[in-house]
Amino acid sequence: MSWPQHGGNRAWGAAVAGCSPSDILDFSANLNPLGPPQSVLQALGKALSEPDPVAISCYPDPDYRRLRTRLAEHWRVDPDWICVGNGAAELLTWAARDAQGGEVWLLKPAFGDYERALWAAGAVIKPLRYPFPNEQGSLGLAELLRQSGSNPAGRILWLNNPHNPSGGLASRPEILDLLPQFQQVMVDEAFMDFLPQDDPEDLPQPDAEEPGAEVGARQALSQTLIPYLADHPNTVVIRSLTKFYTLPGLRIGFAVGHPDHWRRWQRWRDPWSVNGLASVAVEAALADKPFRQRTLAWLPVAREHLRKGLQALPGWDPWPSQANFVLVRCPGSATQIQRALLQRYRLLVRDCRSFPELGDPYLRIGLRTLPEQDQLLSACREILENG
């Protein structure tokens, strides 16, 4: 049986476990276990119960003016700087096509769809080793990429921050220093939502008459590059709207950057890539502040609980993470542990075979509720003790 290239494949896990997909407890997908928010479900129900349910009975606005305006208000940018797509995956496809003919510097291990999209577009990939924090002699991100030289022509940089699969976070000043060294830059911030203080609507509006107020507001954000893109028109930030709000079935993401990028992308893409229900869901999700606050209160507790639990297992080495998952090196074969967890306990974790630089010793485990994580940790201990 072929193994999945992505997390969240409960059908594959159920086939291995010999059960229904609904019986699988999934730690392989990096989704928020507290969602979807009830506010989103209520908004979808209301949209579908209208006498004329326009979310499904009419074509979406091909320009997505209302959705882009809502996102622009949320992130305090001009709506023309927003491009929405059928999940971040579609936007990565167009970013790759934008890189056609260039040399793409790609830190690896990396999300497998980066290489898929770049190879399909005919880009040339220059792989770089990701600077893992606990590797002897590894360089910092800026030091590593400064080896590239001073001429940015034809050179493109793709970054993932926080990094998947390690969960490591590069600092914003570190990345900002790199942007002028490349003709184009794509920064995938799919997991940035899970960092505190990432939401500009939580900040006070800067007073235009107060010197330095805008700078102070920008510094209060997390490490997102969105507030700085006006100074870096060569850079596009891609964000997911499905992981934090647990909406992967609706396929919705957005990119922020100079409108010249979208003028090219729109010539390539199909119309109506975002469906009407996804637009309804996003508007409701962005307005749900209590859900965001509840998630950000839960997340660091759950992450530390999982990390310490894995660290207590003999021979297991969890890596520090700023995201909603933990990468762990296992003693022996991680894929054998994965299969045992499925067949004996119906628990699905993500192997790292799609990250060739990591391979069989590693598992990537998504955060879930504390009782569910206790269930997983108990199963791992039993596998170690009983073989």
C-alpha positions in Angstrom: 0.0 0.0 0.0 1.4 3.4 -1.0 2.0 5.8 1.9 0.5 9.3 2.0 2.5 12.4 1.0 0.5 14.7 3.4 -0.9 14.5 6.9 -4.6 14.1 7.5 -5.1 11.0 5.4 -7.4 9.1 7.7 -8.6 6.9 4.8 -5.0 5.5 4.5 -4.7 5.2 8.3 -8.0 3.3 8.5 -6.9 0.9 5.8 -3.8 0.1 7.8 -5.7 -0.2 11.1 -8.6 -2.1 9.5 -11.3 0.2 10.8 -13.5 3.1 9.7 -11.8 6.5 9.1 -14.1 8.0 11.8 -12.4 5.6 14.4 -9.0 7.2 13.8 -7.6 9.8 16.2 -5.5 12.0 13.9 -2.3 13.6 15.1 -0.9 13.8 11.5 -2.7 16.9 10.4 -1.6 20.3 11.8 -5.1 21.5 12.6 -6.5 23.2 15.6 -8.4 20.6 17.6 -10.6 23.3 19.2 -12.3 24.1 15.9 -14.1 24.7 13.7 -15.6 27.6 15.7 -19.3 27.5 16.4 -19.5 31.0 15.0 -18.4 29.6 11.6 -20.8 26.7 11.7 -23.7 29.0 12.6 -22.8 31.4 9.8 -22.7 28.5 7.3 -26.0 27.2 8.5 -27.6 30.7 8.2 -26.2 31.1 4.7 -27.6 27.8 3.6 -31.0 28.4 5.2 -31.7 31.7 3.4 -34.7 31.6 0.9 -32.1 32.3 -1.8 -28.8 30.7 -0.5 -26.6 32.9 -2.7 -23.4 31.3 -1.2 -24.2 28.3 -3.4 -26.9 29.4 -5.8 -24.9 32.2 -7.4 -21.4 32.4 -8.9 -18.9 34.1 -6.5 -17.7 37.6 -7.4 -14.6 36.8 -9.5 -12.8 39.7 -7.9 -13.8 38.7 -4.4 -14.1 42.3 -3.4 -15.9 41.8 -0.2 -13.6 39.0 1.0 -10.5 40.9 0.1 -11.8 44.0 1.8 -12.4 42.1 5.0 -9.0 40.6 4.9 -7.4 43.9 4.1 -9.2 45.6 7.1 -8.1 42.8 9.3 -4.4 43.1 8.2 -4.5 46.9 7.7 -3.4 46.8 4.0 -4.9 48.0 0.8 -7.4 45.4 -0.7 -5.5 45.6 -3.9 -2.6 43.9 -2.1 -4.7 40.8 -1.2 -5.1 37.8 -3.5 -7.3 34.9 -2.3 -7.0 31.3 -3.5 -8.2 27.8 -3.2 -6.1 27.1 -0.2 -2.4 28.1 0.1 -1.6 25.2 -2.2 -3.1 27.0 -5.2 -1.3 30.2 -4.4 2.0 28.3 -4.2 1.4 27.0 -7.7 1.2 30.6 -9.0 4.2 31.7 -7.0 6.1 28.8 -8.6 5.0 29.8 -12.0 6.2 33.4 -11.2 9.6 31.8 -10.5 9.9 30.1 -13.9 13.4 30.4 -15.3 14.8 31.6 -12.0 17.1 29.8 -9.5 15.0 29.1 -6.4 16.9 28.9 -3.1 14.9 26.5 -1.0 15.7 25.5 2.6 15.3 21.8 3.1 13.7 19.8 4.6 10.6 21.5 3.2 6.9 21.0 2.5 6.8 18.6 -0.4 4.4 20.8 -2.5 7.1 23.4 -2.9 9.2 21.1 -5.1 6.1 19.8 -6.9 5.0 23.3 -7.8 8.6 24.5 -8.7 9.4 21.5 -10.9 6.1 21.7 -12.7 6.9 25.4 -13.4 10.3 24.6 -14.7 12.2 26.5 -12.0 15.7 25.5 -11.0 15.9 24.5 -7.3 19.1 25.2 -5.3 18.6 23.3 -2.0 20.1 24.6 1.2 20.3 22.8 4.5 17.9 24.2 7.1 19.9 25.4 10.1 18.4 23.2 12.9 19.1 24.7 16.3 20.6 21.6 17.9 22.9 20.6 15.1 26.6 21.1 15.8 28.1 23.8 13.7 24.9 24.8 11.9 24.7 28.4 10.7 22.0 30.9 11.4 19.5 31.7 8.6 21.0 35.0 7.7 24.6 33.8 7.8 23.7 30.8 5.6 22.0 32.8 2.9 24.5 35.7 2.9 26.8 33.3 1.2 24.7 33.8 -1.9 26.6 37.0 -3.0 25.3 40.5 -3.8 23.7 40.2 -7.2 19.9 39.4 -6.8 19.2 39.1 -10.6 17.4 35.8 -11.4 17.7 34.5 -7.8 14.5 33.6 -5.9 14.1 32.7 -2.2 11.4 30.5 -0.8 11.0 30.4 3.0 8.6 28.8 5.4 8.2 30.6 8.8 7.5 28.9 11.2 9.3 26.1 9.5 7.6 22.9 8.6 8.5 20.2 9.7 10.8 21.5 12.5 8.5 24.2 14.0 11.5 26.6 14.2 11.0 30.3 13.9 13.2 32.8 12.1 13.1 36.3 13.4 11.6 39.1 11.3 14.7 41.3 11.3 16.7 38.3 10.2 14.4 37.8 7.2 14.1 41.5 6.4 17.8 41.7 5.9 17.7 39.0 3.3 14.9 40.3 1.1 17.0 42.8 -1.0 19.4 40.0 -1.9 16.8 38.3 -4.1 14.8 39.2 -7.2 11.7 37.5 -5.8 10.8 36.1 -2.3 8.0 33.9 -1.2 7.4 33.5 2.5 4.9 30.8 3.5 3.4 31.8 6.9 0.9 29.0 7.0 1.5 28.4 10.8 2.0 32.0 11.8 -1.6 32.2 13.1 -0.5 30.0 16.0 1.9 32.6 17.4 0.6 35.1 20.0 0.2 38.8 19.0 -0.1 37.9 15.3 -3.4 39.7 14.9 -3.1 43.5 14.1 -6.8 44.0 15.2 -5.7 43.2 18.8 -3.4 46.3 18.7 -4.4 49.9 19.3 -4.6 52.0 16.1 -1.4 54.1 15.8 -1.8 57.8 16.3 -0.5 59.6 13.2 0.4 62.6 15.3 2.5 60.6 17.8 6.0 60.1 16.5 7.0 56.5 16.2 3.5 55.2 16.9 3.2 53.2 13.7 6.6 51.6 14.3 5.6 50.6 17.8 2.4 49.0 16.6 4.4 47.1 14.0 6.9 45.8 16.5 4.1 44.5 18.7 3.1 42.1 16.0 4.6 38.6 15.9 7.2 37.8 13.2 4.9 38.2 10.2 6.2 40.2 7.3 2.8 41.6 6.3 3.3 45.1 7.8 6.6 45.5 5.9 5.7 44.4 2.4 5.1 48.0 1.1 8.9 48.4 1.5 9.6 45.1 -0.2 7.6 44.8 -3.4 9.6 41.8 -4.5 8.1 39.7 -1.6 4.9 37.8 -1.3 3.5 36.3 1.9 1.2 33.4 1.7 -1.2 32.5 4.6 -3.6 29.6 5.3 -7.1 30.3 6.6 -7.8 26.6 7.3 -5.3 25.4 9.9 -6.1 27.8 12.7 -9.8 27.6 12.2 -9.9 23.8 11.3 -11.5 24.4 7.9 -9.3 22.3 5.5 -12.3 21.0 3.6 -13.3 24.5 2.5 -9.9 25.3 0.8 -9.2 28.9 1.4 -6.0 30.9 1.7 -4.7 34.4 0.8 -1.5 36.1 -0.3 -0.3 39.6 0.5 2.0 41.5 -1.8 2.4 44.2 -4.5 -0.6 44.1 -7.0 1.8 43.5 -9.9 2.1 39.9 -8.7 -1.6 39.4 -9.0 -1.8 40.9 -12.5 0.4 38.1 -13.6 -1.2 35.4 -11.5 -4.7 36.3 -12.7 -3.8 35.6 -16.3 -2.9 32.0 -15.4 -5.6 30.9 -12.9 -9.2 29.7 -13.4 -12.0 32.0 -12.3 -14.0 31.4 -9.1 -11.3 29.5 -7.3 -12.8 30.3 -3.9 -16.3 29.1 -3.3 -19.1 31.1 -1.6 -19.3 29.0 1.6 -15.5 29.5 2.1 -16.0 33.3 1.9 -18.8 33.1 4.5 -16.7 31.0 6.8 -13.7 33.3 6.7 -15.7 36.4 7.5 -17.2 34.7 10.6 -13.8 33.3 11.7 -12.0 36.6 11.5 -14.7 38.1 13.7 -14.5 35.4 16.4 -12.0 36.9 18.9 -13.0 34.5 21.8 -12.0 31.5 19.7 -8.7 33.0 18.9 -8.0 33.9 22.5 -9.0 30.4 23.7 -6.7 28.8 21.1 -3.7 30.9 22.0 -4.3 30.2 25.7 -4.5 26.4 25.1 -1.6 26.1 22.6 1.6 26.7 24.6 0.3 24.5 27.4 -0.5 21.6 25.0 2.8 22.0 23.2 4.9 21.9 26.4 2.8 18.9 27.6 3.5 17.0 24.4 7.2 18.0 24.3 7.8 16.9 27.9 5.9 13.7 27.5 7.9 12.8 24.4 11.1 13.8 26.1 10.3 11.4 29.0 10.2 8.4 26.5 13.6 6.6 26.5 15.6 7.6 23.4 13.0 10.1 22.1 14.3 13.5 21.2 11.6 16.2 20.5 12.8 19.4 18.8 11.8 22.9 20.1 8.8 24.2 18.2 6.9 27.5 17.9 4.1 25.9 15.8 1.2 23.6 16.6 3.2 20.4 16.1 6.4 18.8 17.4 9.1 17.0 15.4 10.6 14.1 17.3 13.5 11.7 16.5 12.6 8.2 17.6 14.9 5.3 18.5 14.7 2.8 15.7 12.2 3.0 12.9 9.6 5.7 13.3 7.5 4.1 10.5 7.2 0.9 12.5 6.1 2.9 15.5 3.6 4.7 13.3 2.2 1.3 12.1 2.0 -0.1 15.6 0.1 3.0 16.8 -2.4 2.6 14.0 -2.9 -1.2 14.2 -3.1 -1.4 18.0 -4.5 1.9 19.1 -6.0 3.6 15.9 -3.8 6.6 16.4 -2.4 8.3 13.3 0.9 10.3 13.4 2.9 11.7 10.5 6.0 9.9 9.3 8.7 12.0 7.6 9.4 9.9 4.5 8.3 12.9 2.4 11.1 14.8 3.9 14.1 12.9 2.6 16.6 14.8 4.7 14.9 13.4 7.8 13.5 10.0 6.7 12.6 7.0 8.9 13.8 8.1 12.3 11.4 11.0 12.6 7.8 11.6 13.4 5.9 14.9 13.2 3.0 15.0 15.8 0.3 17.6 15.7 -1.1 19.0 19.0 -4.4 17.8 20.3 -6.3 18.1 23.6 -4.3 17.1 26.7 -6.4 13.9 27.3 -5.8 12.9 23.7 -2.1 13.6 24.0 -2.0 11.4 27.2 -3.6 8.7 25.2 -0.9 8.9 22.5 2.0 9.1 25.1 0.6 6.0 26.9 0.4 4.1 23.6 4.0 5.0 22.8 5.3 3.9 26.2 3.5 0.5 25.8 5.0 0.1 22.3 8.5 0.7 23.7 8.0 -1.6 26.6 6.3 -4.5 24.7 7.9 -4.1 21.3 
